[in-house]
Amino acid sequence: MVKHSPRLGRLSIGENRFHRRLGSMAGGSRRRRRRLRERPPQDEEPSSPPPEAAPARLGIREAVVGEEPSKKICDASGSTSSPSSGCHDWDYPLDSLLHQIIALISSFHDLLAFRGTCRSWRAAASSFPSVYTFTFPPLHLEPDVSHGVFNYKPKWKLVDPAKRALSLRFSAPRINPCRMRYLGCSYGYLIFSDREHCHLLDVYTGTKVKPPKLQSDGSSLIYYGFLVAPLTSPNSCLTLLSRTSMFQWQVGANSWTEHPLVGEPIHQIVFFKGQMFAMDFVQRLHTISVVPQLSIQEVAVVWEEGMLVGLHSKPWLVICGDMLLLVDLSVSTDLLFGFPGTLRVFRLDFSDEPAKWVKMEKLDNWALFLANDRRNPTFSCMNPERWGGKSNYIYVPTASQDSDEPWTAIEVGQPVPNSTHRLSFSSAATAHSSPLSSLWVLPSLVYGVCL
């Protein structure tokens, strides 16, 4: 096993080769730009681009679909000019090419190798645009829990499913001598709170963020916390939920804002196409807006008849590309004592009013990642075979009965192992008080917050 430091760690032989290969590409691009700057001025523009420009022009072709490089060149602002204008923005095509390389990375450790090449490559990784998607799986977080409560000196281990022989161990600073309740995980931060204090712990660096003291009468226990954006985003806001109130802290502010809540408690939040979607404890779907004031609107949704048959665990919401999915664990009543149940997937079809949950027989080339605690984030990954995973499978961080892996891979529509089935049902009923357990997570630097 290769040991790693919390920041980057020692790279494997394959990762060092990847690192050197990327570094040589970067050095070649810088040398080409330097030669172009040192070239004496010409009285007349050449009729065809010089050989040194070929790699940059390739970047333009990849970035601007449908444009012929011989006719137009696209700069960083999106405007176009002819080659004879003499305006060549070499940095923009390079950044575009780097973003396309990042989209091909198949593990978190390879992303670390890419970021370690040089400052400009690290900046390219931090500015990775939303039009691309990461193609590597989330990391598996296994906490060190003593007596069922997360210690005030927290420790945990991160395992990359794409490089299972490598693991990272972390020990965070002391958070508070008192026992802290686990509230959720969001944008790479674990969230803990008691009745007055709140702490955020970065799962990759172990660094701590402490918001101001929460002023509350303590009449209702806080059970759920999440960030509405990465922590360093100008729109970042920490939100805590109790049965009667929503508390919000604008990152950098000196106080909290409290909004009254009515209705059933919310057990999961996801962000889909610029909107905040919430599922409550009676499986109603809502949209939530906090600007200019708090607004919660129920989304009218038609459920297929087959979704209402049998016994059900609380469902999961998962963002999968441009789809909002619902994953349901159901058990037929007549087979309750002998059949473990199945995981079924439904896609929300917005084409009609009201919207409708439509069953998906297969996930095609996607894999999903979800945890038993619905407050934890869910993930999807396209083409999982690239890192050794399987399409049409759902990965749950519960120890597999067939291997030493700390997670179980379940094919959609196939029987769920008994251990996973029992744990899923038990955790749904205790979502207000369940301690930190194994979950899937992407570190904060993946969201471009470590510059």
LOLOLUM-878086 format. One record per residue (C-alpha): residue number from 0; x, y, z. Coordinates in steps of 0.2 Angstrom, whole numbers, plus 5000, padded with zeros to 4 digits. Layout:
LOLOLUM-878086
num = NUM | u = X | v = Y | w = Z
...
***
This chain:
LOLOLUM-878086
num = 0 | u = 5000 | v = 5000 | w = 5000
num = 1 | u = 5007 | v = 5017 | w = 4996
num = 2 | u = 5005 | v = 5030 | w = 5009
num = 3 | u = 4999 | v = 5048 | w = 5005
num = 4 | u = 4999 | v = 5064 | w = 5014
num = 5 | u = 4983 | v = 5074 | w = 5016
num = 6 | u = 4987 | v = 5086 | w = 5002
num = 7 | u = 4994 | v = 5075 | w = 4988
num = 8 | u = 5003 | v = 5060 | w = 4993
num = 9 | u = 5016 | v = 5049 | w = 4984
num = 10 | u = 5011 | v = 5045 | w = 4967
num = 11 | u = 5011 | v = 5027 | w = 4960
num = 12 | u = 5023 | v = 5023 | w = 4945
num = 13 | u = 5008 | v = 5024 | w = 4933
num = 14 | u = 5003 | v = 5041 | w = 4940
num = 15 | u = 5021 | v = 5048 | w = 4939
num = 16 | u = 5021 | v = 5043 | w = 4920
num = 17 | u = 5004 | v = 5052 | w = 4918
num = 18 | u = 5011 | v = 5067 | w = 4928
num = 19 | u = 5027 | v = 5068 | w = 4917
num = 20 | u = 5017 | v = 5066 | w = 4901
num = 21 | u = 5005 | v = 5080 | w = 4905
num = 22 | u = 5020 | v = 5091 | w = 4911
num = 23 | u = 5029 | v = 5088 | w = 4894
num = 24 | u = 5013 | v = 5094 | w = 4885
num = 25 | u = 5013 | v = 5110 | w = 4896
num = 26 | u = 5031 | v = 5113 | w = 4893
num = 27 | u = 5029 | v = 5111 | w = 4874
num = 28 | u = 5014 | v = 5123 | w = 4874
num = 29 | u = 5024 | v = 5136 | w = 4883
num = 30 | u = 5039 | v = 5135 | w = 4871
num = 31 | u = 5028 | v = 5137 | w = 4856
num = 32 | u = 5021 | v = 5152 | w = 4863
num = 33 | u = 5038 | v = 5159 | w = 4867
num = 34 | u = 5044 | v = 5156 | w = 4849
num = 35 | u = 5029 | v = 5165 | w = 4842
num = 36 | u = 5032 | v = 5180 | w = 4853
num = 37 | u = 5051 | v = 5181 | w = 4848
num = 38 | u = 5048 | v = 5179 | w = 4830
num = 39 | u = 5052 | v = 5195 | w = 4820
num = 40 | u = 5037 | v = 5204 | w = 4813
num = 41 | u = 5032 | v = 5200 | w = 4795
num = 42 | u = 5026 | v = 5212 | w = 4782
num = 43 | u = 5013 | v = 5200 | w = 4776
num = 44 | u = 5003 | v = 5187 | w = 4785
num = 45 | u = 5006 | v = 5169 | w = 4779
num = 46 | u = 4992 | v = 5161 | w = 4769
num = 47 | u = 4992 | v = 5146 | w = 4781
num = 48 | u = 4996 | v = 5145 | w = 4799
num = 49 | u = 5014 | v = 5140 | w = 4805
num = 50 | u = 5017 | v = 5123 | w = 4810
num = 51 | u = 5019 | v = 5128 | w = 4828
num = 52 | u = 5001 | v = 5133 | w = 4829
num = 53 | u = 4994 | v = 5116 | w = 4825
num = 54 | u = 4992 | v = 5110 | w = 4843
num = 55 | u = 4983 | v = 5126 | w = 4848
num = 56 | u = 4972 | v = 5126 | w = 4833
num = 57 | u = 4967 | v = 5108 | w = 4837
num = 58 | u = 4961 | v = 5114 | w = 4854
num = 59 | u = 4950 | v = 5126 | w = 4845
num = 60 | u = 4943 | v = 5113 | w = 4834
num = 61 | u = 4939 | v = 5102 | w = 4849
num = 62 | u = 4931 | v = 5117 | w = 4858
num = 63 | u = 4920 | v = 5125 | w = 4845
num = 64 | u = 4910 | v = 5111 | w = 4837
num = 65 | u = 4905 | v = 5115 | w = 4819
num = 66 | u = 4918 | v = 5129 | w = 4816
num = 67 | u = 4931 | v = 5127 | w = 4803
num = 68 | u = 4948 | v = 5132 | w = 4810
num = 69 | u = 4953 | v = 5139 | w = 4793
num = 70 | u = 4939 | v = 5151 | w = 4793
num = 71 | u = 4937 | v = 5157 | w = 4811
num = 72 | u = 4946 | v = 5158 | w = 4827
num = 73 | u = 4936 | v = 5160 | w = 4843
num = 74 | u = 4943 | v = 5170 | w = 4858
num = 75 | u = 4939 | v = 5169 | w = 4876
num = 76 | u = 4925 | v = 5181 | w = 4875
num = 77 | u = 4916 | v = 5170 | w = 4861
num = 78 | u = 4919 | v = 5183 | w = 4847
num = 79 | u = 4927 | v = 5178 | w = 4830
num = 80 | u = 4940 | v = 5185 | w = 4819
num = 81 | u = 4948 | v = 5180 | w = 4803
num = 82 | u = 4966 | v = 5173 | w = 4803
num = 83 | u = 4972 | v = 5189 | w = 4794
num = 84 | u = 4967 | v = 5200 | w = 4809
num = 85 | u = 4983 | v = 5194 | w = 4818
num = 86 | u = 4973 | v = 5191 | w = 4834
num = 87 | u = 4978 | v = 5174 | w = 4842
num = 88 | u = 4973 | v = 5170 | w = 4860
num = 89 | u = 4984 | v = 5155 | w = 4863
num = 90 | u = 4979 | v = 5153 | w = 4881
num = 91 | u = 4961 | v = 5151 | w = 4878
num = 92 | u = 4963 | v = 5135 | w = 4866
num = 93 | u = 4976 | v = 5128 | w = 4879
num = 94 | u = 4963 | v = 5130 | w = 4893
num = 95 | u = 4949 | v = 5122 | w = 4882
num = 96 | u = 4961 | v = 5107 | w = 4878
num = 97 | u = 4965 | v = 5105 | w = 4896
num = 98 | u = 4947 | v = 5104 | w = 4901
num = 99 | u = 4944 | v = 5091 | w = 4888
num = 100 | u = 4959 | v = 5081 | w = 4896
num = 101 | u = 4952 | v = 5083 | w = 4913
num = 102 | u = 4935 | v = 5076 | w = 4907
num = 103 | u = 4945 | v = 5060 | w = 4902
num = 104 | u = 4953 | v = 5057 | w = 4919
num = 105 | u = 4946 | v = 5041 | w = 4927
num = 106 | u = 4951 | v = 5043 | w = 4945
num = 107 | u = 4953 | v = 5056 | w = 4959
num = 108 | u = 4972 | v = 5051 | w = 4961
num = 109 | u = 4974 | v = 5055 | w = 4942
num = 110 | u = 4966 | v = 5072 | w = 4945
num = 111 | u = 4978 | v = 5076 | w = 4959
num = 112 | u = 4993 | v = 5071 | w = 4947
num = 113 | u = 4985 | v = 5083 | w = 4934
num = 114 | u = 4984 | v = 5097 | w = 4947
num = 115 | u = 5002 | v = 5095 | w = 4953
num = 116 | u = 5009 | v = 5098 | w = 4935
num = 117 | u = 5010 | v = 5117 | w = 4937
num = 118 | u = 5001 | v = 5132 | w = 4943
num = 119 | u = 4991 | v = 5135 | w = 4926
num = 120 | u = 4986 | v = 5117 | w = 4926
num = 121 | u = 4980 | v = 5118 | w = 4943
num = 122 | u = 4970 | v = 5134 | w = 4939
num = 123 | u = 4962 | v = 5124 | w = 4924
num = 124 | u = 4956 | v = 5110 | w = 4935
num = 125 | u = 4949 | v = 5123 | w = 4947
num = 126 | u = 4940 | v = 5132 | w = 4933
num = 127 | u = 4933 | v = 5116 | w = 4926
num = 128 | u = 4917 | v = 5121 | w = 4918
num = 129 | u = 4900 | v = 5113 | w = 4921
num = 130 | u = 4898 | v = 5109 | w = 4902
num = 131 | u = 4909 | v = 5095 | w = 4906
num = 132 | u = 4907 | v = 5081 | w = 4919
num = 133 | u = 4919 | v = 5071 | w = 4929
num = 134 | u = 4921 | v = 5053 | w = 4923
num = 135 | u = 4928 | v = 5046 | w = 4939
num = 136 | u = 4919 | v = 5039 | w = 4954
num = 137 | u = 4917 | v = 5047 | w = 4971
num = 138 | u = 4928 | v = 5042 | w = 4986
num = 139 | u = 4922 | v = 5030 | w = 4999
num = 140 | u = 4923 | v = 5038 | w = 5017
num = 141 | u = 4924 | v = 5026 | w = 5031
num = 142 | u = 4923 | v = 5035 | w = 5048
num = 143 | u = 4931 | v = 5030 | w = 5065
num = 144 | u = 4916 | v = 5030 | w = 5076
num = 145 | u = 4917 | v = 5026 | w = 5094
num = 146 | u = 4902 | v = 5020 | w = 5104
num = 147 | u = 4890 | v = 5025 | w = 5090
num = 148 | u = 4895 | v = 5044 | w = 5091
num = 149 | u = 4908 | v = 5053 | w = 5081
num = 150 | u = 4922 | v = 5058 | w = 5093
num = 151 | u = 4927 | v = 5076 | w = 5095
num = 152 | u = 4944 | v = 5071 | w = 5088
num = 153 | u = 4937 | v = 5064 | w = 5072
num = 154 | u = 4946 | v = 5052 | w = 5060
num = 155 | u = 4941 | v = 5044 | w = 5044
num = 156 | u = 4948 | v = 5034 | w = 5029
num = 157 | u = 4946 | v = 5038 | w = 5010
num = 158 | u = 4946 | v = 5025 | w = 4997
num = 159 | u = 4946 | v = 5027 | w = 4978
num = 160 | u = 4936 | v = 5014 | w = 4970
num = 161 | u = 4947 | v = 5016 | w = 4954
num = 162 | u = 4963 | v = 5013 | w = 4964
num = 163 | u = 4958 | v = 5002 | w = 4978
num = 164 | u = 4975 | v = 4998 | w = 4984
num = 165 | u = 4977 | v = 5016 | w = 4989
num = 166 | u = 4969 | v = 5024 | w = 5004
num = 167 | u = 4971 | v = 5041 | w = 5013
num = 168 | u = 4969 | v = 5042 | w = 5032
num = 169 | u = 4964 | v = 5059 | w = 5041
num = 170 | u = 4963 | v = 5066 | w = 5058
num = 171 | u = 4954 | v = 5082 | w = 5060
num = 172 | u = 4957 | v = 5096 | w = 5073
num = 173 | u = 4947 | v = 5095 | w = 5089
num = 174 | u = 4929 | v = 5102 | w = 5085
num = 175 | u = 4922 | v = 5104 | w = 5103
num = 176 | u = 4923 | v = 5094 | w = 5119
num = 177 | u = 4905 | v = 5091 | w = 5119
num = 178 | u = 4897 | v = 5078 | w = 5108
num = 179 | u = 4892 | v = 5084 | w = 5091
num = 180 | u = 4877 | v = 5078 | w = 5080
num = 181 | u = 4880 | v = 5073 | w = 5062
num = 182 | u = 4870 | v = 5083 | w = 5050
num = 183 | u = 4875 | v = 5079 | w = 5033
num = 184 | u = 4889 | v = 5080 | w = 5020
num = 185 | u = 4889 | v = 5094 | w = 5006
num = 186 | u = 4902 | v = 5099 | w = 4993
num = 187 | u = 4916 | v = 5089 | w = 5002
num = 188 | u = 4912 | v = 5095 | w = 5020
num = 189 | u = 4905 | v = 5085 | w = 5035
num = 190 | u = 4893 | v = 5095 | w = 5045
num = 191 | u = 4891 | v = 5094 | w = 5064
num = 192 | u = 4881 | v = 5103 | w = 5076
num = 193 | u = 4875 | v = 5104 | w = 5094
num = 194 | u = 4861 | v = 5116 | w = 5099
num = 195 | u = 4872 | v = 5131 | w = 5098
num = 196 | u = 4888 | v = 5128 | w = 5088
num = 197 | u = 4891 | v = 5121 | w = 5071
num = 198 | u = 4907 | v = 5114 | w = 5063
num = 199 | u = 4912 | v = 5110 | w = 5045
num = 200 | u = 4926 | v = 5098 | w = 5041
num = 201 | u = 4934 | v = 5096 | w = 5024
num = 202 | u = 4935 | v = 5077 | w = 5021
num = 203 | u = 4951 | v = 5079 | w = 5011
num = 204 | u = 4962 | v = 5091 | w = 5021
num = 205 | u = 4954 | v = 5090 | w = 5038
num = 206 | u = 4953 | v = 5109 | w = 5040
num = 207 | u = 4939 | v = 5116 | w = 5050
num = 208 | u = 4927 | v = 5130 | w = 5047
num = 209 | u = 4917 | v = 5137 | w = 5062
num = 210 | u = 4902 | v = 5148 | w = 5058
num = 211 | u = 4895 | v = 5160 | w = 5072
num = 212 | u = 4886 | v = 5154 | w = 5087
num = 213 | u = 4868 | v = 5149 | w = 5082
num = 214 | u = 4855 | v = 5159 | w = 5092
num = 215 | u = 4840 | v = 5147 | w = 5094
num = 216 | u = 4827 | v = 5143 | w = 5108
num = 217 | u = 4832 | v = 5125 | w = 5106
num = 218 | u = 4814 | v = 5120 | w = 5105
num = 219 | u = 4817 | v = 5109 | w = 5090
num = 220 | u = 4832 | v = 5099 | w = 5086
num = 221 | u = 4842 | v = 5102 | w = 5071
num = 222 | u = 4843 | v = 5086 | w = 5060
num = 223 | u = 4849 | v = 5091 | w = 5043
num = 224 | u = 4863 | v = 5103 | w = 5036
num = 225 | u = 4869 | v = 5107 | w = 5018
num = 226 | u = 4878 | v = 5120 | w = 5008
num = 227 | u = 4869 | v = 5128 | w = 4993
num = 228 | u = 4886 | v = 5131 | w = 4984
num = 229 | u = 4904 | v = 5127 | w = 4986
num = 230 | u = 4911 | v = 5135 | w = 5002
num = 231 | u = 4921 | v = 5148 | w = 4993
num = 232 | u = 4908 | v = 5153 | w = 4980
num = 233 | u = 4901 | v = 5170 | w = 4983
num = 234 | u = 4883 | v = 5162 | w = 4984
num = 235 | u = 4888 | v = 5150 | w = 4997
num = 236 | u = 4876 | v = 5148 | w = 5011
num = 237 | u = 4875 | v = 5135 | w = 5025
num = 238 | u = 4857 | v = 5129 | w = 5029
num = 239 | u = 4851 | v = 5119 | w = 5044
num = 240 | u = 4834 | v = 5112 | w = 5046
num = 241 | u = 4824 | v = 5108 | w = 5061
num = 242 | u = 4805 | v = 5102 | w = 5061
num = 243 | u = 4800 | v = 5120 | w = 5063
num = 244 | u = 4814 | v = 5132 | w = 5056
num = 245 | u = 4826 | v = 5134 | w = 5042
num = 246 | u = 4843 | v = 5142 | w = 5048
num = 247 | u = 4854 | v = 5151 | w = 5035
num = 248 | u = 4872 | v = 5157 | w = 5037
num = 249 | u = 4879 | v = 5167 | w = 5022
num = 250 | u = 4897 | v = 5162 | w = 5022
num = 251 | u = 4907 | v = 5177 | w = 5030
num = 252 | u = 4892 | v = 5184 | w = 5039
num = 253 | u = 4892 | v = 5187 | w = 5058
num = 254 | u = 4874 | v = 5180 | w = 5061
num = 255 | u = 4861 | v = 5167 | w = 5056
num = 256 | u = 4844 | v = 5170 | w = 5048
num = 257 | u = 4829 | v = 5160 | w = 5054
num = 258 | u = 4814 | v = 5156 | w = 5043
num = 259 | u = 4799 | v = 5147 | w = 5050
num = 260 | u = 4794 | v = 5130 | w = 5042
num = 261 | u = 4778 | v = 5121 | w = 5040
num = 262 | u = 4774 | v = 5104 | w = 5034
num = 263 | u = 4783 | v = 5087 | w = 5034
num = 264 | u = 4801 | v = 5087 | w = 5038
num = 265 | u = 4813 | v = 5086 | w = 5023
num = 266 | u = 4825 | v = 5071 | w = 5021
num = 267 | u = 4835 | v = 5075 | w = 5006
num = 268 | u = 4840 | v = 5090 | w = 4995
num = 269 | u = 4847 | v = 5090 | w = 4977
num = 270 | u = 4852 | v = 5104 | w = 4965
num = 271 | u = 4845 | v = 5101 | w = 4947
num = 272 | u = 4846 | v = 5113 | w = 4933
num = 273 | u = 4848 | v = 5128 | w = 4944
num = 274 | u = 4834 | v = 5123 | w = 4956
num = 275 | u = 4834 | v = 5116 | w = 4974
num = 276 | u = 4823 | v = 5100 | w = 4974
num = 277 | u = 4818 | v = 5093 | w = 4991
num = 278 | u = 4809 | v = 5076 | w = 4996
num = 279 | u = 4800 | v = 5076 | w = 5012
num = 280 | u = 4796 | v = 5061 | w = 5023
num = 281 | u = 4780 | v = 5057 | w = 5015
num = 282 | u = 4789 | v = 5057 | w = 4998
num = 283 | u = 4782 | v = 5073 | w = 4991
num = 284 | u = 4793 | v = 5083 | w = 4979
num = 285 | u = 4796 | v = 5102 | w = 4982
num = 286 | u = 4806 | v = 5116 | w = 4975
num = 287 | u = 4814 | v = 5128 | w = 4987
num = 288 | u = 4819 | v = 5146 | w = 4984
num = 289 | u = 4827 | v = 5157 | w = 4997
num = 290 | u = 4829 | v = 5173 | w = 4986
num = 291 | u = 4821 | v = 5186 | w = 4989
num = 292 | u = 4812 | v = 5176 | w = 5003
num = 293 | u = 4810 | v = 5158 | w = 5008
num = 294 | u = 4797 | v = 5150 | w = 4996
num = 295 | u = 4793 | v = 5131 | w = 4996
num = 296 | u = 4782 | v = 5125 | w = 4982
num = 297 | u = 4776 | v = 5107 | w = 4980
num = 298 | u = 4779 | v = 5099 | w = 4963
num = 299 | u = 4764 | v = 5090 | w = 4956
num = 300 | u = 4770 | v = 5073 | w = 4951
num = 301 | u = 4760 | v = 5058 | w = 4945
num = 302 | u = 4766 | v = 5041 | w = 4952
num = 303 | u = 4765 | v = 5025 | w = 4942
num = 304 | u = 4753 | v = 5012 | w = 4949
num = 305 | u = 4767 | v = 5000 | w = 4951
num = 306 | u = 4777 | v = 5012 | w = 4963
num = 307 | u = 4763 | v = 5011 | w = 4976
num = 308 | u = 4763 | v = 4992 | w = 4978
num = 309 | u = 4772 | v = 4983 | w = 4992
num = 310 | u = 4783 | v = 4990 | w = 5007
num = 311 | u = 4795 | v = 5004 | w = 5003
num = 312 | u = 4810 | v = 5012 | w = 5011
num = 313 | u = 4812 | v = 5031 | w = 5009
num = 314 | u = 4818 | v = 5034 | w = 4991
num = 315 | u = 4834 | v = 5043 | w = 4985
num = 316 | u = 4835 | v = 5057 | w = 4973
num = 317 | u = 4850 | v = 5056 | w = 4961
num = 318 | u = 4855 | v = 5068 | w = 4948
num = 319 | u = 4861 | v = 5058 | w = 4932
num = 320 | u = 4867 | v = 5069 | w = 4918
num = 321 | u = 4851 | v = 5079 | w = 4912
num = 322 | u = 4839 | v = 5068 | w = 4922
num = 323 | u = 4832 | v = 5069 | w = 4939
num = 324 | u = 4830 | v = 5051 | w = 4946
num = 325 | u = 4821 | v = 5043 | w = 4960
num = 326 | u = 4828 | v = 5026 | w = 4967
num = 327 | u = 4816 | v = 5016 | w = 4976
num = 328 | u = 4819 | v = 5000 | w = 4987
num = 329 | u = 4803 | v = 4990 | w = 4988
num = 330 | u = 4798 | v = 4973 | w = 4995
num = 331 | u = 4783 | v = 4963 | w = 4990
num = 332 | u = 4771 | v = 4960 | w = 5004
num = 333 | u = 4768 | v = 4942 | w = 5000
num = 334 | u = 4787 | v = 4939 | w = 4999
num = 335 | u = 4792 | v = 4949 | w = 5014
num = 336 | u = 4800 | v = 4935 | w = 5024
num = 337 | u = 4809 | v = 4927 | w = 5010
num = 338 | u = 4813 | v = 4940 | w = 4996
num = 339 | u = 4825 | v = 4954 | w = 5000
num = 340 | u = 4818 | v = 4967 | w = 4988
num = 341 | u = 4824 | v = 4976 | w = 4973
num = 342 | u = 4830 | v = 4993 | w = 4968
num = 343 | u = 4820 | v = 5002 | w = 4955
num = 344 | u = 4824 | v = 5018 | w = 4946
num = 345 | u = 4812 | v = 5031 | w = 4939
num = 346 | u = 4815 | v = 5046 | w = 4929
num = 347 | u = 4805 | v = 5062 | w = 4931
num = 348 | u = 4797 | v = 5067 | w = 4915
num = 349 | u = 4794 | v = 5086 | w = 4914
num = 350 | u = 4786 | v = 5085 | w = 4896
num = 351 | u = 4769 | v = 5084 | w = 4903
num = 352 | u = 4759 | v = 5093 | w = 4916
num = 353 | u = 4759 | v = 5086 | w = 4929
num = 354 | u = 4776 | v = 5079 | w = 4928
num = 355 | u = 4777 | v = 5060 | w = 4930
num = 356 | u = 4789 | v = 5047 | w = 4937
num = 357 | u = 4793 | v = 5035 | w = 4922
num = 358 | u = 4801 | v = 5018 | w = 4926
num = 359 | u = 4818 | v = 5015 | w = 4918
num = 360 | u = 4822 | v = 4996 | w = 4915
num = 361 | u = 4841 | v = 5000 | w = 4913
num = 362 | u = 4853 | v = 5014 | w = 4917
num = 363 | u = 4862 | v = 5011 | w = 4901
num = 364 | u = 4880 | v = 5017 | w = 4903
num = 365 | u = 4878 | v = 5025 | w = 4920
num = 366 | u = 4882 | v = 5019 | w = 4938
num = 367 | u = 4874 | v = 5027 | w = 4953
num = 368 | u = 4881 | v = 5030 | w = 4971
num = 369 | u = 4870 | v = 5032 | w = 4986
num = 370 | u = 4871 | v = 5029 | w = 5005
num = 371 | u = 4859 | v = 5023 | w = 5017
num = 372 | u = 4857 | v = 5040 | w = 5026
num = 373 | u = 4847 | v = 5051 | w = 5014
num = 374 | u = 4856 | v = 5066 | w = 5021
num = 375 | u = 4872 | v = 5061 | w = 5012
num = 376 | u = 4875 | v = 5066 | w = 4994
num = 377 | u = 4871 | v = 5054 | w = 4979
num = 378 | u = 4882 | v = 5053 | w = 4963
num = 379 | u = 4881 | v = 5046 | w = 4946
num = 380 | u = 4896 | v = 5041 | w = 4934
num = 381 | u = 4895 | v = 5038 | w = 4915
num = 382 | u = 4905 | v = 5024 | w = 4908
num = 383 | u = 4911 | v = 5016 | w = 4924
num = 384 | u = 4920 | v = 5002 | w = 4915
num = 385 | u = 4934 | v = 5015 | w = 4912
num = 386 | u = 4939 | v = 5013 | w = 4930
num = 387 | u = 4934 | v = 4995 | w = 4933
num = 388 | u = 4915 | v = 4998 | w = 4938
num = 389 | u = 4899 | v = 4992 | w = 4930
num = 390 | u = 4886 | v = 5000 | w = 4921
num = 391 | u = 4868 | v = 4998 | w = 4926
num = 392 | u = 4874 | v = 4995 | w = 4944
num = 393 | u = 4870 | v = 5005 | w = 4960
num = 394 | u = 4885 | v = 5006 | w = 4973
num = 395 | u = 4880 | v = 5006 | w = 4992
num = 396 | u = 4893 | v = 5009 | w = 5005
num = 397 | u = 4889 | v = 4993 | w = 5015
num = 398 | u = 4901 | v = 4979 | w = 5016
num = 399 | u = 4899 | v = 4966 | w = 5002
num = 400 | u = 4896 | v = 4948 | w = 5008
num = 401 | u = 4905 | v = 4941 | w = 4992
num = 402 | u = 4922 | v = 4951 | w = 4994
num = 403 | u = 4932 | v = 4962 | w = 5006
num = 404 | u = 4926 | v = 4978 | w = 4998
num = 405 | u = 4918 | v = 4990 | w = 5009
num = 406 | u = 4904 | v = 4993 | w = 4997
num = 407 | u = 4891 | v = 4982 | w = 4988
num = 408 | u = 4887 | v = 4984 | w = 4969
num = 409 | u = 4868 | v = 4980 | w = 4965
num = 410 | u = 4862 | v = 4978 | w = 4948
num = 411 | u = 4846 | v = 4987 | w = 4944
num = 412 | u = 4830 | v = 4976 | w = 4945
num = 413 | u = 4840 | v = 4962 | w = 4954
num = 414 | u = 4838 | v = 4956 | w = 4972
num = 415 | u = 4846 | v = 4966 | w = 4985
num = 416 | u = 4857 | v = 4957 | w = 4998
num = 417 | u = 4848 | v = 4955 | w = 5015
num = 418 | u = 4861 | v = 4965 | w = 5025
num = 419 | u = 4859 | v = 4980 | w = 5013
num = 420 | u = 4840 | v = 4978 | w = 5013
num = 421 | u = 4839 | v = 4978 | w = 5032
num = 422 | u = 4850 | v = 4993 | w = 5035
num = 423 | u = 4841 | v = 5003 | w = 5022
num = 424 | u = 4825 | v = 5001 | w = 5030
num = 425 | u = 4831 | v = 5004 | w = 5048
num = 426 | u = 4841 | v = 5020 | w = 5044
num = 427 | u = 4826 | v = 5028 | w = 5035
num = 428 | u = 4816 | v = 5028 | w = 5052
num = 429 | u = 4830 | v = 5036 | w = 5062
num = 430 | u = 4836 | v = 5049 | w = 5050
num = 431 | u = 4835 | v = 5063 | w = 5063
num = 432 | u = 4847 | v = 5055 | w = 5075
num = 433 | u = 4858 | v = 5042 | w = 5065
num = 434 | u = 4877 | v = 5045 | w = 5067
num = 435 | u = 4890 | v = 5047 | w = 5054
num = 436 | u = 4891 | v = 5031 | w = 5044
num = 437 | u = 4900 | v = 5026 | w = 5028
num = 438 | u = 4896 | v = 5037 | w = 5013
num = 439 | u = 4901 | v = 5043 | w = 4996
num = 440 | u = 4910 | v = 5060 | w = 4994
num = 441 | u = 4919 | v = 5071 | w = 4982
num = 442 | u = 4932 | v = 5082 | w = 4990
num = 443 | u = 4930 | v = 5101 | w = 4990
num = 444 | u = 4944 | v = 5103 | w = 4977
num = 445 | u = 4934 | v = 5094 | w = 4964
num = 446 | u = 4922 | v = 5109 | w = 4965
num = 447 | u = 4935 | v = 5121 | w = 4961
num = 448 | u = 4936 | v = 5128 | w = 4979
num = 449 | u = 4955 | v = 5125 | w = 4982
num = 450 | u = 4964 | v = 5138 | w = 4972
***
